[in-house]
Amino acid sequence: MKGIDVIAASKSGTGKTAAFVLPMLNKNNKISNPNHRVLRTLILAPTRELVDQISIAIGKYNRYLKLKHTKIQGGVVKAVQQEKLDGGMDIIVATPGRLKALILEKKIDISSINTVVVDEADTMLEMGFIEEFEFILSQCSTKRQLMMFSATVSENIKKLGKKYMKEPVTVEVSDRRDTVSLISHRAFKVDRARKHKLLHHILKKGNYSQVLIFVNTKEVSDKLYQFLYNGYIDVAQIHGDISSKARSETIKDFRNGNLPVLIATDIAGRGIDIKDLPLVINYELPEKTDDFTHRVGRTGRAGKKGEVITLLTTIDYRHFSKIERDLKLAIKREVMEGFDLNDRQPRQKPFKKKVDSKKKPPAKKPKKTGAKSKKTTKRDGRR
């Protein structure tokens, strides 16, 4: 509300969208003129799904206000977006690529924007949108407030803050390494050749109302989707090669409870916000611990309990141990009944929690000296 630049981090599902949308609506509502609207606020998000999610939130919070907002994203005809913009807007929610294209085509002027929010800033940088971000920022008002929100504050975000922000305030509500008590973790070891069958078994026997399955690539998603579909599982998938319209409809069905099982890649899954999602399954381990954190954050949201199941083959053991160390977790490895292991198992050291370096180590007891030691005192055993 004071117009100060902000870098903010909090776990997924803790209300970051409301944290920046509510004050933004309050500020805009005081100065907006329905007869002559001026575009003052921009929210940038890395994916179409996240743009949809933020736009839905704005629509709910803005119900009794007279402010207008619209989405600018790929997969939608530009002429349709242009028509909405021509009617006058107070707020736009956009993906960087489409917004940059409209600016270059002189279809939109954002020089009046004095409030810029970057949601899921770490993901935006990982996806390589730094050039688009810098270009868009150069087109906004020089007197602006810039805010970056994410589940984690990476070194890249800090560097960006130093370059484009003026004395930003950093707010970290929770560290990524904190464990979430509402989320229970399980890990099942399985042979590589039977991994997909174990997943099918869990889905059939678990009696879960909704399940979100994460994979790393669209190729794995396609194969897994076909296997589960042939195995009489009501399933759908979302990834980069699926059209924006189809992805939006799939997420809508999943959010409404009409679709029980959804397979998603990490980027497509960032825009999924289900209030009571009971289970997330890591069919494949992500490369980075932060991505694991984002996946886990799809369940256990808004004070609701959730469960995470991770499937592990022999090639995953070492990487999973690293994720455990990063997040200070100790997850028991289990073997599902009927899925005894045949793959050769590597030796693994048991996980040990790190000792707090700030705590002083216990004092060492003095060594007992033998009969040959000379001039030994009774008090401390020193010569």
N, C-alpha and C positions, 0 to 999 in steps of 0.2 A: 504493500500500500504506500510505502514511502518512496518508491521508485528506485530502490537500490538494486544493483546487479546481484544475482543469486546463483550459487551452485548448490543443488540440493540432492540428497540421496536418501532413499528409504526402500525397504523391501517391497517387492511386488505385492499388490493387494492391500496396501496400507492407506491408500487414498491420495496418491500424488496428483491425480487429475483434478480432484476437487480442490486440492491445495493451491493450484494456480488458476483454475477456472473461476472459482467463487470470487476472489478478490478482483480478478479481471473484469467480471461482469459488473461488480459493484462500481468500479472506477468508470467503466464505459457508460453505465446507466445514468451517471450524474451529468455527463456532458453530451450524450448522444442527442441528435436532433432528427426525428423521424422524417422531417421534410427535406433535410439536407444531410444525408449520412456521409461520414468521413471514415475511410478505412484506417483504423488506429492500431489494431492488434493482429498479430500473426502467430500461429502455432505450427511449428514444423515437426513432422513425425516421419520416421524412416520407411514405414510400410503403409499400404492402402488400408490394411486391416486396422492398424492403430489410428489412422485418420478417421475411419468409420466409428471406432470406439469412442474417441474424444468428441466427435460430432454428436453422438448419441447423448453423451454426458452433458454437453452444452445445451442440447435441446431440452433435457429434463430440468436443469438448473435455471434455464432461461424462460421457463413456461409462462411466468407472470410478468415478464419484462418485455419491453418493446424493441429489444436489440435484434439485429439480424446477423446470421452467420451462414457460411457456405463452405463446401469442400472443394479442393482443387487437387486432383489425383489422376494418375494414369488409368487407362482402361475405360475412361469416360470421354464421350465426344466433346471436343474443345468448344464447339458452338453452344452446347448446352450450358457449359460452365460460364462462357462469355455472357450469355443471356442473363444469368443470375447476377453476375458481377455488375452488369449495366443497370440493374435495379437498385444498386446502392447497398453496401455492406459495412458493418461495424467490425466484424471478426472473420478471418479466414483460417481454415485448418488445411494444411497442404503437405504433399510430399515434395522434396526438393527438386526432383527432375522435372515434373510437370510445371511447377511454379516458375522455374528458370526459363523454360520454353515459352511460357506466356509473356514473361517480361521481355525476352528478346524479340518476340513478335509484336511487342508494344500493345498487347491486349489487356495489360493491367499495369497500373502505376502504384507502386508501394512506398513512394517517398513520404507519405503522410504517416506511415506506421512508426509508432514510438514505443511499442511494447512487443518484444519478440520472445517467444518461449520455444525451447528445443526439448521435446520429450524423447525419452530413450536416447539421450545424447551419445552414450557409448556405442550403441548399435549403429547409429547414423555414421559415426566415424569409422567403425569396422566395415561398413558397407561401401566405404569410399566416397561419401558425399561431401567431403571437405571443400572441394572446389565450388560446388553448387551452394553450399552454406556461405562461403566467403563472398560469392557474387551476390547472393540475395541480401546479405547483411549490408553490402556496399550500396544497395539501392534503397535501403530504409533511411529514415531520418537519422541524422548524426546525433541528435539528442534523444537517446532511446534507453530503455531499460531492457537488459538481456538476462534471461533466466534459463538455466540448463538443469533438467531433471533426469534422474536415472536411478536404477536400483543400486548402482555402484559408482564411485568416483575414481575413474582411471587416471593414469598419468596423462593420457591424451586430452582428457577433459580439462585437467589442471593447466596444461600448456595453452589450450584454446582460451581458457579463462584469462590467463596472463596477457594474451595477445589482444583480446577484444573487449575485456571487461575492465571497469574502473572500480578498484577497491571492492571486489565482490565479497559478499557474506557467504560463507560455506556452512550449510546445515546438513549434518549427518544424523538422521534420526536413529539409525541402526547400522551396525557394521555388517558387511556381507558374511563375515565369519561367525556371526551369532547363529545359534541353532534355533529353529522355530519349534516351540514345544507343542504346537498344534499339529505338526506334521510328523507322522511316523514313517520310518524308512525300512525297507526290506530289500535284500539283494539275493538273487538266485543264480547259482553257478549252473551252467548248462553246456552241453556239447554244441559245437558250432552247427552241426548238421541238424540239430533238433531245436534250435532256438525259436524258429517260427511256430513249431508245434507246441512248445511250452507256452508261448504267448496265447495261442488258440485255447489251450487248456485253462489258463488263468481267466480268460474272458468268458468261457463257457461255465466254469465252476464257481467263479467269484461272485456272481449275481450283483454286479455293480450297475447302478443306474446310468452312469456316464463315465467314459474312460478317454483320456487324451494320451495318445502314443506319440513319442518323439523319435524321429529318425534323422540322420545327417544329410541324406541326399534324396533327390527326387526319384533316382533309379531304385533305391531301396524302398521308397514309399510306394512306387508303382507295383513292385513285385509283392510286397506285403499286403497291399490292398487286394490284389487279385487272389492271393492265397486265402485271406480271411473271408472275402466275398464268396469264394467257392466253398468255404467251410461254414456257410450259413450264418455269418456274422453280419449284422446290419451296420455297415461301415462306409465312411467316405474319407477323402483325403484332400489336403490343400498344400500346394507348393508353387514355385515360381512359374511353371509352365501351364498352370491352370488359369483360365481367364479371371479377371477381377470380378466380373458379375457372378460367375460360378462359385468363386471363393466366398464372396459376401453372402450368397444364399446358403452355402454349406455352414458357415459360421452362425448364421441366423437360426438355422435348423438345430444346430448343436446347442446354441444358447437357450433356445426355447424348449429343449428337452425332447425334440422330435427325432434326434439322431443320437444313438447311444455310444457309438465308437467313432473317434476321429483320429486319423494319422496326419501328423504335421511335421514340416521341417522347422528349424529354429526361427528363421526370419518370418515365415508365415504365421507361426504360433504366437508371436509377440502381441498380436492384436486380439488374442482370445481372453476374454474376461468373463468367467462363469462364477457366479456367487457361491454355489454349493458343489463345485466339482469334487467328487470324492477320491478320484484316483488319477495319478499321472504315471505312465510307464516309460522308462528310458529303454527303448528297444536297442538303441545304440548309445554309447557314451559320447557326449560332446567333446570337442577338443579342449575347450577352456572351462575353467571352474566357474567363471561368471555366467556362461551359458547354462551350466548345471543349475546355478542359482535362479536364473530366469525361468527355467523349466519347472523347478520345484515351486516357484512362486505362483504357478497357475492354480495350485490347490492350497488349502489352508488360508483362504482369503477372508478378510473382514470378520475375523474371529471364529470362522468355521474350521472344524477338524478336517484333515486330509491325509492321504496316504500316497507314498511314492514307492514304486517297485522298479528296481534296476536289474536288467538281465546281463549276466557277465559270462563271457567265454574266456579262455585262457589268455587271449591277447589283451584283455581288458584289465586284468588284475592289478598290474603295476600302476596304470593310469588312475584307476578307481581309488587306489591307496593314496595317491597324490591329492585327489579331490577331497578325500576324507581329512587329510592333514590340513589342507587349506581351510576347510570349513569346520575343523575341530569336531568331526563326527567319528563315531566308531560303530559301523554297521555290520552286524553278523552276516556271514555268508551262509546261505542255506542251499539245500538240494531238495527240489520238489519230489515228493513220492511218485515213483513211476518214471523218473527221469535221472536214473543213476548215471554217474559220469564214466565215460569210456575214454575221452580225450586224456592224454598224458598231462598230469597236473604239475606245474612248476612249484618249486619250494618257495614259500613266502614267509617272511618274518611277521610275527604278530604285531598288530598296530598298538602302539603305546602313546598315550597322551603326553604332550610336551609339558615339562615342568616349568612353571612360571619363573622366568629368568630374574625377576625382581625379588623373589623369595630367597633368603639366605640358605645355602646348603647346610644340612645338619652337621654339627661339630664332629670331627673324627675322634674316635676313641684312641687313646695312646696305646702304642704297641707294647706288648709285654717283652721285656728283655730277658735274655737267657742267663745262665750261670756265669758265663765268661765276661759279662759286662762289668766294667770297673767304675767305682765311685758313682753309683746310681742312687738317686734320692728316692725316698719312699713316696713322695708326693706326685711326681709327674713322670718318672721313668727316664729322665734325661741324664746324660753323663755330666 
